[in-house]
């Protein structure tokens, strides 16, 4: 009887939790470290190989010089392209980042020479 009660409570808890999260869009946490000399002013993400970029809210600019932020990536597939805009007007594209296999990206001075 006790096992049946525990099992029923577990099923009820799982159903309640699933219902509570059903209205929210799934996101992935992603760490972005800025080791460049310039501030990052905008970040956008798109499915890999597409031009369907969506801006990710940064709030304040991510200053250069060993600063970091954790972003909530919008729902989507694993492999994404990340576009980063800097205060000096440069925009860099980081293609094919697999969000299912990596949790972050470190921006470095000289990335544009890849």
Secondary structure, DSSP 8 states (H G I E B T S, - for coil): -HHHHHHHHHHHHHHHHHHHHTTS---EEEEEEEESSS-EEEEEEEETT-S--EEE--SS-B-SSSEEEEEEE-S--SEEEEEEEETTS-EEEEEEEETTT--EEEEETTGGG-
